[in-house]
Amino acid sequence: MAELEGLEFGKSDFVLLDEVNMEQFMENLQLRFEKGRIYTFIGEVVVSVNPYKQMDIYGKVAIEAYRGRELYENPPHLYAVADAAYKAMKRRAKDTCIVISGESGAGKTEASKYIMQYIAAITNPNQREEVESVKNVLLKSNCVLEAFGNAKTNRNDNSSRFGKYMDINFNFNGDPTGGHINNYLLEKSRVVQQHAGERNFHSFYQLLRGGTDDMLSNLHLQRNPEAYVYSKEGASVITVGHAEEDAMKVIGFTSEEISSIYKIIATILLLGNLEFECDGEIVQLPGAGSVSHVAELTGTEPETVSKALLYRTVATGGGEVIEKGHNKLEACFGRDAFAKALYERLFAWIVGRINTVIEVKNYNPALHGKNTVIGVLDIYGFEIFDNNSFEQFCINYCNEKLQQLFIELILQQEQEEYHREGITWQHIEYFNNQIIVDLVEQLHKGIISILDEACLTVGKVTDTVCLETMNTKLGQHPHFTSRKHCPTDKTMDFQRHFRIRHYAGDVTYSIEGFLDKNKDPLFQDFKRLMYNSADPVLKEMWPDGQLSITEVTKRPLTAATLFKNSIIALVENLACKEPYYVRCIKPNDVKSPVLFDDARCRHQVAYLGLLENVRVRRAGFAYRQPYARFLQRYKMTCEYTWPNHLMDTDREAVEAIVTQHGFEGDVAYGHTKLFVRTPRSLFTLEQERAALIPILVLFLQKVWRGALARMRCRRMRAIYAIMGCYKRYKVKSHFFEVERRFASVRSMADYGKSVEWPTPPKVFCMRLTRLTHVSFRWRARRIIKNIPPSDMLEVRAKVAAMEALRGERPDWGFGRAWERDYLANPKDCPQSSSNFMRASKDLKSKDQYSQILFSGSVRMLNWFNNTKDRGLVITDKHIYKLEPKKYKVHKKIPLDSVTGLSVTSDTDQVVALHTATQDDFLVYLQRGELCPNQDRIGELVGTLCDHFKRVSVTHTSACFLHVRSRFWPLRLRNFFF
């Protein structure tokens, strides 16, 4: 790690100092501060020096440099400890916490903000909307809490005047799912009074300087903070924004809630300007305008506001209620107490409102996995002022508790662990401040117990009487003194001051106001006034106002006891987590980025126990881990332990890993743990592990993908087997259904033509056409089988005509018997049939044709547009045009010269015969006496088509439709042979 930065920047870890003493520690700290290196490690503790300037070390580049890295891979930084806490939480599913400590102005608040920003930046890589919403609320909550809980002090321009501990909840993926904020001891006395050069809370000035004119007008406020008693101190140099309103909207505050918050702040400012006048023994409010404004802003009546400010309602022992008027001092005290209580409850309500938004909702460990936590503690630092009161006493007690936790976790527990594990160890002396903690919180003897007894004592008990009790009970304590026990110390006054020797130095406290601040009195009239407000937000803040004046309740706990209980709970909460520390140091008191006050820093290093921390860390070991856990993490780096070792114990397996890497001189073996002295050995193991992880991951991926592929293959085979069985079942069931439906078709009159085919499966749809075609052919064969052979010629001709004329002519004579030779039929031609019989015999003997295909009377149109009656005879060799009476041959055409014929699509009997010699002729078939409405076109077409189909393979009966609109008014059907 020392190689990460050049020697000109000093040692980046105080453990690497040549000698561990205060001089070398301060030289290294000052050198790094002057070189702009504000962070330095003490093992896993980060020492941070406030630079008092903006530094370009917190951007995205820095975040990526520290993301996922081990603590010692990069130079010291807040991001390093934040990443270490996050990784420990995610890897081991263990709660962690980051404790940020130091005195006021040392940079604790800024450190906590950078840690929060880093955690937000490295989580939720998939940019899930619900996680981003939680992150935004967590980040924006800092802005709101700073506005209402921070103030400018003489030591710090943005001093946290309250303690804050934030738990951030993470799911098993390491993404934030919510959180919870605890606030401790808001310095509410700052609302009504500030030290010279200090200011009130930021929220007052942000409202007055950042609010719009309309807003201020509605709140009855002026833009000048100097116009108000509570905000006039230091108001001339205030420069603030108005960003907390946008942050509240992001968090989820409604417009009505934000308006109520501003009304409460305006109410407090107006209360501070109320003045009381005495008219004899009666106290009055001279100006009614301010009271009416307060009543309007709080949703109450002006009369009730005046009454609460000027009178106190008291219940007597007999249940009688009387009103007791205040004197001027009591009225001012009640007004200020009311203003402080308003702001304190407003702040607590804001924290509670934020918690309702960010708390983890609908969490089920069985569904969402283990919920882990990272805690971030940003609490007030140790304070020593010229006049230290009850607030400083509580703050310094809190720091004593945190220092005790640090001692127990870092120093005491570490040394006890070495002794418990049997590791050779030289004991390091350190100051244990448990004696100071007992001085403050011990039951019946501690300062808090003495204060509580004084507050509970009946009668007039003053601060001075309380100090006398402390002198009596604590006079022999080595860390307590007063002027009574040290008469020569003129820095303290009799009956006023006492001094506690804290771990961070001696602090002199003024006892004045201790009892009143501990009692934290507020008249019940104010509580009832606020509870009866028309503003729902105000009403929610004062639930105790619903109690009747005659109702007897248990005496509430004092402020000191409440604070002590909350701090004890905080320390217990931190103690059950794995801690990471950021120790903040303030380089000077003038906020200079170049001045390093050696004496000031030396004092902080001493009381923070940093030198003892270095000695313990240097004398001890940087890393320790149970054998089983160490083996689990690093067993892949040794051939004897991967994937599982065959040795007797885990310790022997760990020894094999250490021996293979040559670290024997840098480790010690405890009873249950391995101790590694230097970070370099651990870093080497981590590097080798990081190099092996991709190889192991690829191997595991290969094995797992192969297993998945085999499972997928078996699943697909099973699916295909099921699909095959199912398809066969569907086909078989279809055939069974067909067989069932068509079982009796042989005995049906229509041979199953009326039977409906069942719906086939999809795989059988294409084969259904073939099956139905086979069925049709079978049915046709069954029908034809019953036709006598003498009728087959007519049937064949009709089939040919049907194929040629289907859909073209409405009627083509398929329903009657076809005579073919109509000229020889006496019924059709009774007068000329005998003549035709004689003529046909002569033609047959002459031309040697086998049969007459068709004959009939026709009417022909010649080239001169004259019509003539003729006889048309078509034999298997020629076509004859005959005279109508004696049937002499007028024209003879070879049948094989005919290339086609054309007919119309209407019911007329017009036929055009086409020949190869272009000697076409048009005839009109005449109906004989056999049936005057006969259609003989179909008979002619069918006879010719059937003849050409049978006698020659060189001629086909393929038919094509042609429209001859140029010559004929009707659409013609053309047949080409």
DODREN-490962 format. One record per residue (C-alpha): x, y, z. Coordinates in pm, whole numbers, padded with zeros to 5 digits, always signed. Last residue first. Layout:
N
XYZ;...
***
This chain:
977
-05881-02994-07956;-05963-02638-07870;-06290-02547-07699;-06404-02188-07687;-06687-02060-07468;-06819-01738-07609;-06942-01429-07423;-07236-01274-07605;-07249-00975-07839;-07028-01158-08087;-06760-01039-08318;-06548-00801-08111;-06682-00948-07787;-06511-01281-07848;-06435-01364-07482;-06220-01676-07455;-06249-01964-07210;-06007-02252-07242;-06080-02623-07261;-05840-02915-07245;-05988-03202-07441;-05662-03322-07581;-05555-03428-07931;-05233-03625-07985;-05357-03902-07759;-05626-03988-08014;-05948-04189-08030;-06072-04176-07672;-06028-03814-07563;-06125-03690-07910;-06451-03881-07897;-06535-03774-07541;-06479-03408-07623;-06687-03438-07944;-06981-03607-07772;-06970-03374-07472;-06971-03060-07687;-07257-03180-07908;-07467-03303-07616;-07403-02988-07418;-07516-02774-07711;-07832-02980-07753;-08057-02788-07515;-08409-02930-07561;-08704-02697-07536;-08909-02827-07840;-08881-03188-07730;-08905-03465-07987;-09032-03219-08248;-08688-03096-08330;-08483-02815-08176;-08257-02640-08421;-07880-02610-08362;-07753-02277-08493;-07445-02304-08707;-07130-02093-08760;-06854-02193-08996;-06479-02192-08978;-06264-02244-09284;-05944-02129-09114;-05774-02433-09268;-05709-02577-08919;-06076-02571-08847;-06298-02390-08598;-06666-02478-08551;-06886-02203-08410;-07199-02317-08222;-07516-02120-08150;-07790-02302-07957;-07906-02019-07728;-07920-02064-07347;-07640-01818-07269;-07271-01880-07217;-07205-01881-07589;-07038-02164-07776;-06702-02196-07948;-06547-02496-08122;-06203-02634-08161;-05923-02750-08387;-06131-02937-08647;-05899-03078-08914;-05923-03427-08759;-06293-03433-08844;-06232-03396-09214;-06476-03143-09361;-06748-03223-09612;-06982-02971-09771;-07317-02984-09946;-07367-03355-09919;-07717-03450-10035;-07968-03488-09763;-08273-03524-09985;-08465-03264-09783;-08236-03039-09570;-07923-03034-09790;-07630-03169-09599;-07321-03020-09418;-07102-03313-09327;-06831-03340-09064;-06590-03622-09123;-06409-03919-08972;-06585-04028-08649;-06905-03888-08786;-07062-03547-08742;-07378-03480-08944;-07534-03137-08970;-07849-03096-09182;-07914-02758-09334;-08156-02472-09318;-08019-02156-09482;-07976-01806-09351;-07854-01517-09561;-07594-01270-09444;-07411-01285-09774;-07119-01473-09624;-07353-01753-09517;-07543-01801-09192;-07645-02158-09106;-07952-02313-08950;-07916-02658-08811;-08106-02989-08819;-07938-03272-08635;-07668-03533-08633;-07404-03636-08379;-07137-03902-08341;-07239-04108-08641;-07048-04432-08639;-06774-04631-08808;-06688-04421-09105;-06620-04597-09443;-06647-04285-09658;-06859-04437-09941;-07036-04715-09762;-07108-04487-09469;-07219-04204-09695;-07460-04427-09886;-07603-04565-09565;-07644-04214-09427;-07843-04104-09735;-08088-04390-09696;-08144-04320-09329;-08168-03948-09396;-08457-04000-09642;-08640-04211-09384;-08594-03945-09113;-08733-03668-09330;-09099-03641-09235;-09096-03766-08875;-08790-03568-08772;-08773-03583-08389;-08994-03884-08341;-08866-04050-08656;-08505-04039-08520;-08253-04058-08808;-08193-03683-08811;-08157-03689-08429;-07851-03911-08422;-07711-03822-08074;-08016-03951-07880;-07898-03811-07545;-08132-03900-07261;-08230-03609-07043;-08096-03441-06725;-07755-03336-06864;-07912-03110-07119;-07675-02812-07109;-07855-02579-06873;-07722-02265-06697;-07411-02249-06915;-07057-02168-06800;-07047-02312-06446;-06946-02659-06563;-06927-02656-06945;-06611-02854-07027;-06598-03092-06732;-06974-03145-06750;-06959-03209-07123;-06693-03478-07074;-06900-03639-06801;-07205-03626-07026;-07014-03796-07306;-06889-04070-07076;-07244-04130-06950;-07382-04151-07304;-07121-04412-07401;-07181-04599-07077;-07554-04644-07143;-07522-04973-07335;-07286-05106-07069;-07566-05086-06806;-07502-04841-06513;-07480-05004-06167;-07101-05008-06162;-07104-04641-06249;-07263-04558-05912;-07018-04769-05712;-06726-04630-05912;-06848-04277-05850;-06874-04345-05477;-06523-04490-05473;-06390-04195-05671;-06558-03952-05430;-06417-04136-05131;-06069-04135-05283;-06108-03760-05337;-06227-03723-04976;-05910-03898-04864;-05689-03687-05085;-05843-03368-04955;-05814-03494-04595;-05440-03547-04640;-05370-03173-04620;-05574-03135-04301;-05413-03432-04125;-05155-03248-03912;-05424-03000-03811;-05650-03271-03671;-05956-03356-03887;-06305-03214-03840;-06547-03506-03900;-06681-03557-04257;-07055-03506-04293;-07250-03799-04440;-07485-03689-04721;-07266-03840-04994;-07246-04167-04802;-07333-04410-05084;-07630-04198-05198;-07886-04476-05145;-07710-04598-04836;-07620-04965-04797;-07255-04923-04884;-07240-04614-04660;-07290-04822-04343;-06952-04786-04171;-06899-04430-04296;-06960-04252-03967;-06782-04508-03748;-06488-04546-03983;-06449-04171-04001;-06460-04155-03619;-06202-04433-03590;-05989-04255-03847;-06007-03935-03646;-05928-04122-03324;-05629-04273-03496;-05511-03935-03619;-05565-03774-03276;-05394-04063-03096;-05105-04055-03338;-05070-03682-03278;-05088-03734-02901;-04829-04005-02907;-04602-03794-03120;-04655-03485-02902;-04586-03687-02587;-04269-03827-02741;-04175-03480-02866;-04223-03334-02518;-04028-03614-02357;-03748-03559-02602;-03763-03186-02538;-03742-03242-02161;-03453-03479-02199;-03277-03223-02420;-03351-02941-02176;-03216-03146-01887;-02908-03225-02093;-02867-02860-02192;-02911-02747-01831;-02650-02995-01714;-02414-02882-01988;-02484-02520-01895;-02406-02605-01533;-02080-02775-01616;-01971-02501-01855;-02083-02225-01618;-01893-02392-01336;-01581-02405-01552;-01630-02046-01670;-01678-01934-01309;-01369-02121-01205;-01161-01953-01472;-01313-01610-01397;-01245-01662-01020;-00882-01762-01065;-00743-01413-01131;-00946-01260-00846;-00820-01532-00612;-00461-01459-00710;-00513-01087-00651;-00694-01148-00320;-00413-01370-00195;-00155-01105-00285;-00363-00836-00111;-00384-01047+00204;-00008-01084+00210;+00037-00711+00144;-00205-00618+00425;+00052-00722+00684;+00007-00939+00997;-00230-01215+00896;-00404-01393+01188;-00573-01731+01127;-00858-01813+01362;-00993-02089+01589;-00712-02164+01834;-00482-01907+01684;-00227-01951+01409;+00005-01660+01335;+00093-01522+00994;+00367-01326+00821;+00659-01566+00857;+00475-01856+00693;+00360-01646+00396;+00531-01851+00124;+00229-01892-00104;+00224-02274-00087;+00292-02262+00287;-00007-02031+00355;-00245-02254+00156;-00116-02572+00324;-00146-02407+00666;-00510-02330+00585;-00570-02701+00507;-00405-02798+00835;-00630-02552+01019;-00939-02693+00847;-00873-03026+01016;-00788-03387+00925;-00680-03324+00567;-00865-03441+00256;-00932-03095+00113;-01226-02996-00102;-01232-02823-00444;-00953-02733-00418;-00754-02767-00096;-00435-02941-00210;-00410-02749-00538;-00405-02416-00357;-00556-02083-00473;-00910-02229-00492;-00914-02267-00113;-00904-01887-00064;-01257-01787+00040;-01385-02110+00195;-01052-02171+00365;-01059-01829+00528;-01418-01893+00641;-01337-02233+00786;-01019-02110+00953;-01188-01820+01125;-01055-01484+01000;-00802-01225+01110;-00654-00936+00919;-00423-00647+00999;-00247-00824+01282;-00122-00685+01607;+00163-00467+01722;+00100-00220+01442;-00277-00218+01489;-00251-00179+01865;+00014+00090+01836;-00177+00275+01564;-00497+00272+01771;-00305+00399+02072;-00185+00689+01857;-00539+00756+01733;-00692+00776+02081;-00939+01046+01977;-00828+01251+02282;-00464+01256+02174;-00518+01312+01801;-00753+01600+01886;-00498+01766+02116;-00221+01725+01860;-00446+01888+01599;-00492+02205+01808;-00124+02216+01908;-00009+02171+01548;-00241+02430+01397;-00219+02353+01025;-00305+02662+00820;-00344+02622+00443;-00720+02572+00383;-00812+02824+00658;-01132+02773+00857;-01011+02998+01143;-01015+02729+01414;-00747+02508+01265;-00678+02155+01133;-01013+02000+01244;-00977+01624+01257;-01235+01363+01156;-01206+00997+01257;-01395+00776+01008;-01455+00433+01157;-01588+00103+01030;-01792-00113+01266;-01931-00468+01221;-02275-00442+01378;-02406-00555+01717;-02212-00277+01894;-02375-00007+01682;-02726-00094+01801;-02610-00118+02162;-02446+00224+02126;-02766+00371+01983;-02981+00220+02259;-02747+00370+02521;-02767+00704+02336;-03149+00694+02331;-03169+00610+02702;-02927+00889+02794;-03122+01141+02585;-03450+01049+02752;-03281+01064+03091;-03133+01408+03020;-03463+01547+02888;-03656+01429+03192;-03901+01142+03179;-04269+01234+03191;-04461+01242+03522;-04747+00995+03493;-05078+01153+03411;-05362+01305+03612;-05647+01440+03397;-05791+01763+03534;-05651+01973+03248;-05799+01727+02995;-05562+01540+02770;-05607+01599+02394;-05293+01812+02386;-05075+01501+02414;-05129+01436+02041;-04943+01757+01950;-04765+01702+01614;-05074+01556+01444;-05277+01869+01527;-05009+02084+01369;-05023+01879+01048;-05405+01876+01047;-05422+02261+01060;-05755+02350+01224;-05573+02370+01556;-05731+02207+01864;-05414+02007+01935;-05211+02326+01909;-05407+02510+02178;-05424+02199+02398;-05045+02175+02394;-05005+02548+02456;-05237+02533+02759;-05041+02235+02898;-04757+02472+02984;-04417+02358+02862;-04138+02255+03095;-03814+02093+02963;-03739+01949+03308;-03374+01908+03209;-03362+02251+03051;-03515+02406+03363;-03280+02214+03588;-02962+02298+03398;-03049+02666+03353;-02744+02794+03542;-02505+02508+03624;-02231+02658+03407;-02002+02384+03281;-01621+02380+03271;-01476+02126+03029;-01139+01954+03082;-01002+01765+02782;-01094+01511+02518;-01125+01216+02757;-01336+01440+02977;-01222+01594+03307;-01551+01738+03425;-01571+02086+03580;-01834+02256+03792;-01945+02618+03785;-02209+02831+03955;-02216+02805+04336;-01863+02945+04359;-01718+03064+04032;-01462+02877+03821;-01154+03013+03642;-01033+03129+03986;-00893+02786+04075;-00761+02841+04429;-01077+02713+04599;-01052+02365+04434;-01313+02152+04604;-01564+02438+04639;-01462+02583+04306;-01573+02260+04139;-01428+01919+04054;-01514+01593+03886;-01282+01348+03708;-01109+01203+04018;-01442+01156+04204;-01411+01252+04570;-01652+01546+04547;-01911+01348+04358;-02187+01307+04616;-02144+01628+04818;-02028+01852+04536;-02306+01720+04317;-02565+01797+04587;-02424+02149+04617;-02462+02189+04239;-02830+02090+04267;-02885+02349+04540;-02730+02611+04310;-02953+02512+04022;-03253+02580+04243;-03495+02349+04420;-03812+02524+04536;-04040+02258+04671;-04110+01898+04589;-03807+01710+04459;-03858+01554+04114;-03631+01796+03927;-03358+01764+04189;-03375+01386+04174;-03348+01400+03795;-03039+01624+03810;-02870+01392+04062;-02950+01089+03841;-02801+01268+03540;-02484+01355+03737;-02426+00993+03837;-02464+00853+04189;-02820+00713+04205;-02769+00514+03882;-02443+00576+03696;-02491+00793+03386;-02247+01085+03411;-01969+00965+03639;-02011+00615+03497;-01924+00743+03149;-01618+00917+03295;-01497+00594+03460;-01560+00405+03138;-01300+00630+02975;-01043+00358+02930;-00707+00521+02861;-00469+00293+02675;-00177+00066+02762;-00076-00183+02495;-00021-00545+02606;+00252-00733+02422;+00097-01030+02248;+00176-01394+02174;-00144-01533+02022;-00342-01780+02235;-00676-01714+02065;-00834-01567+02379;-00534-01345+02450;-00534-01212+02095;-00912-01160+02113;-00881-00968+02438;-00634-00733+02273;-00873-00674+01985;-01174-00639+02214;-01003-00370+02420;-00861-00160+02143;-01096-00144+01845;-01436-00255+01972;-01420-00160+02340;-01219+00157+02287;-01441+00269+02000;-01753+00200+02206;-01606+00401+02493;-01532+00684+02251;-01895+00669+02140;-02016+00688+02499;-01781+00979+02578;-01901+01153+02263;-02260+01127+02387;-02157+01270+02726;-01996+01560+02540;-02320+01634+02359;-02529+01608+02677;-02303+01848+02872;-02281+02080+02573;-02662+02106+02569;-02683+02165+02947;-02449+02463+02937;-02095+02549+02834;-01999+02918+02832;-01660+02982+02675;-01719+02682+02453;-01584+02325+02453;-01763+02086+02219;-01700+01719+02127;-01862+01635+01798;-02227+01621+01707;-02345+01299+01543;-02319+01155+01196;-02369+00779+01223;-02415+00575+00906;-02566+00227+00946;-02545-00036+00673;-02818-00297+00701;-02899-00644+00571;-03240-00792+00484;-03208-01164+00423;-03403-01304+00129;-03693-01145-00060;-03953-01421-00054;-03895-01594+00280;-03768-01269+00432;-04101-01095+00351;-04088-00717+00322;-04409-00539+00225;-04257-00196+00292;-03905-00099+00397;-03919+00250+00547;-03822+00534+00312;-04152+00723+00295;-04272+00672+00653;-03921+00756+00773;-03928+01091+00591;-04251+01182+00772;-04098+01078+01105;-03795+01300+01045;-04024+01590+00947;-04243+01530+01255;-03936+01533+01483;-03826+01864+01328;-04171+02019+01368;-04188+01889+01725;-03861+02060+01809;-03961+02379+01629;-04292+02414+01810;-04133+02316+02143;-03874+02589+02108;-04138+02851+02024;-04361+02741+02314;-04067+02751+02557;-03986+03103+02433;-04345+03220+02483;-04370+03052+02825;-04047+03216+02945;-04160+03556+02818;-04494+03514+02999;-04320+03396+03316;-04093+03701+03318;-04385+03940+03254;-04602+03795+03529;-04841+03525+03427;-05210+03512+03515;-05355+03207+03687;-05676+03058+03555;-05860+02819+03783;-05997+02467+03739;-06160+02291+04033;-06096+01916+04065;-06065+01926+04442;-05685+01921+04432;-05676+02229+04214;-05637+02227+03835;-05432+02511+03685;-05484+02700+03361;-05198+02939+03284;-05260+03283+03153;-05099+03544+02926;-04968+03341+02629;-05245+03078+02634;-05512+03349+02668;-05369+03549+02381;-05371+03242+02154;-05724+03147+02264;-05852+03497+02185;-05679+03506+01845;-05858+03181+01738;-05662+02889+01596;-05541+02768+01255;-05173+02810+01342;-05099+03072+01074;-05420+03267+01143;-05369+03263+01519;-05010+03384+01482;-05127+03663+01251;-05403+03757+01498;-05146+03773+01776;-04915+03990+01565;-05195+04233+01489;-05324+04266+01846;-05027+04473+01960;-05011+04564+02329;-05009+04213+02474;-05094+04250+02842;-04957+04151+03183;-05169+04251+03485;-04999+04333+03814;-04994+04704+03743;-05031+04734+03371;-04728+04535+03263;-04638+04507+02896;-04546+04193+02700;-04370+04192+02363;-04430+03952+02076;-04141+03962+01826;-04025+03609+01904;-04376+03476+01844;-04370+03618+01491;-04055+03422+01405;-04202+03103+01555;-04527+03147+01361;-04333+03198+01037;-04155+02866+01095;-04490+02699+01167;-04648+02852+00855;-04355+02729+00646;-04411+02374+00766;-04788+02399+00705;-04725+02505+00343;-04493+02208+00293;-04764+01977+00430;-05030+02126+00204;-04804+02094-00101;-04754+01725-00020;-04424+01590+00105;-04307+01297-00107;-03929+01284-00087;-03896+01463-00422;-04130+01738-00302;-03927+01778+00017;-03607+01810-00188;-03763+02082-00404;-03861+02272-00088;-03515+02219+00065;-03348+02396-00225;-03421+02757-00119;-03074+02902-00129;-02873+03076+00139;-02645+03374+00183;-02650+03519+00535;-02402+03793+00613;-02642+04049+00761;-02840+03789+00958;-02562+03725+01211;-02802+03751+01508;-03133+03893+01380;-03305+03555+01354;-03497+03505+01682;-03560+03875+01744;-03703+03935+01399;-03649+04239+01175;-03285+04141+01122;-03405+03857+00899;-03518+04113+00633;-03763+03965+00382;-04063+04069+00587;-04323+03820+00705;-04704+03807+00721;-04705+03445+00599;-04922+03533+00298;-04692+03827+00222;-04385+03606+00255;-04530+03360+00005;-04633+03632-00238;-04286+03787-00227;-04122+03454-00297;-03921+03274-00031;-03542+03249-00051;-03426+03518+00189;-03689+03482+00463;-03756+03110+00415;-03392+03014+00372;-03306+03233+00670;-03543+03051+00904;-03455+02706+00764;-03082+02752+00827;-03119+02720+01205;-03037+03030+01409;-02707+03209+01374;-02373+03248+01546;-02152+03553+01583;-02254+03618+01944;-02417+03308+02090;-02772+03225+01986;-03107+03251+02162;-03469+03160+02083;-03434+02882+01825;-03084+02791+01948;-03245+02646+02262;-03378+02371+02033;-03042+02200+02008;-03194+01881+01863;-03105+01599+02097;-03084+01285+01882;-03238+01198+01547;-03300+00843+01426;-03342+00784+01053;-03473+00462+00891;-03404+00300+00559;-03539+00161+00238;-03479-00102-00029;-03117-00033-00114;-02972-00280-00366;-02724-00545-00247;-02889-00829-00437;-03003-00991-00110;-03194-00675-00022;-03041-00369+00144;-03164-00152+00432;-02993+00181+00506;-02993+00272+00876;-02936+00642+00941;-02808+00787+01269;-02833+01161+01311;-02736+01381+01603;-02862+01738+01617;-02712+02083+01579;-02516+01978+01272;-02277+02263+01200;-02282+02420+00856;-02068+02732+00891;-01850+02568+01156;-01655+02691+01456;-01836+03013+01543;-02161+02840+01466;-02377+02841+01155;-02681+02616+01176;-02798+02267+01089;-03120+02083+01180;-03392+02226+00954;-03197+02285+00634;-02953+02003+00703;-03242+01759+00755;-03398+01857+00424;-03076+01825+00224;-02986+01494+00388;-03335+01359+00306;-03262+01424-00061;-03002+01147-00069;-03223+00884+00096;-03524+00990-00113;-03326+00966-00436;-03192+00622-00342;-03542+00490-00266;-03673+00618-00602;-03378+00463-00783;-03464+00128-00622;-03828+00150-00741;-03722+00245-01094;-03473-00034-01150;-03153+00110-01292;-02997-00232-01362;-02676-00133-01179;-02879-00071-00860;-02593+00013-00622;-02251+00169-00680;-02365+00533-00708;-02604+00531-00410;-02334+00387-00184;-02093+00655-00303;-02343+00937-00252;-02416+00819+00103;-02045+00808+00185;-01997+01155+00039;-02286+01289+00249;-02152+01130+00569;-01811+01286+00511;-01967+01628+00455;-02152+01601+00787;-01841+01490+00975;-01615+01766+00845;-01408+01864+01153;-01624+02168+01227;-01760+02037+01557;-01537+01771+01704;-01475+01429+01561;-01664+01111+01488;-01806+00927+01187;-01913+00572+01271;-01976+00356+00964;-02196+00056+01037;-02217-00303+00921;-02485-00573+00926;-02366-00912+00803;-02471-01095+00486;-02110-01212+00452;-02044-01091+00101;-02299-00808+00083;-02238-00649+00425;-01864-00691+00404;-01870-00550+00051;-02071-00245+00157;-01849-00175+00460;-01534-00207+00246;-01686+00014-00024;-01762+00288+00230;-01411+00250+00381;-01251+00291+00037;-01489+00568-00071;-01379+00778+00226;-01030+00764+00080;-00686+00621+00144;-00489+00537-00172;-00608+00231-00365;-00568-00147-00337;-00564-00152+00043;-00938-00163+00112;-01012-00416-00160;-01168-00291-00477;-01532-00341-00579;-01583+00024-00674;-01282+00231-00567;-01161+00348-00910;-01519+00369-01042;-01611+00614-00766;-01299+00820-00828;-01382+00854-01197;-01744+00940-01117;-01641+01239-00909;-01522+01273-00546;-01155+01372-00565;-01177+01722-00712;-01138+01909-00384;-01345+02204-00261;-01189+02390+00026;-01173+02384+00408;-00943+02077+00389;-01102+01904+00694;-00860+01627+00794;-00988+01269+00768;-00837+00968+00949;-00979+00646+00802;-00982+00335+01023;-00927-00001+00850;-00555-00016+00928;-00488+00338+01042;-00544+00495+00705;-00486+00852+00589;-00719+01096+00410;-00657+01469+00351;-00383+01424+00094;-00356+01782-00039;+00021+01804-00003;-00009+02033+00303;-00247+01788+00470;-00019+01492+00390;+00280+01668+00543;+00082+01774+00852;-00039+01418+00925;+00309+01269+00867;+00473+01524+01098;+00197+01478+01357;+00243+01098+01371;+00621+01134+01375;+00605+01364+01676;+00331+01170+01861;+00523+00844+01861;+00510+00519+01667;+00848+00486+01500;+00918+00415+01134;+00555+00485+01045;+00386+00212+00839;+00087+00177+01076;+00010+00542+01004;-00108+00434+00659;-00060+00661+00356;+00293+00741+00469;+00427+01075+00348;+00319+01251+00030;+00676+01296-00098;+00720+00923-00054;+00505+00864-00362;+00160+00709-00336;+00044+00354-00411;+00378+00209-00303;+00293+00234+00067;+00000+00000+00000;
***
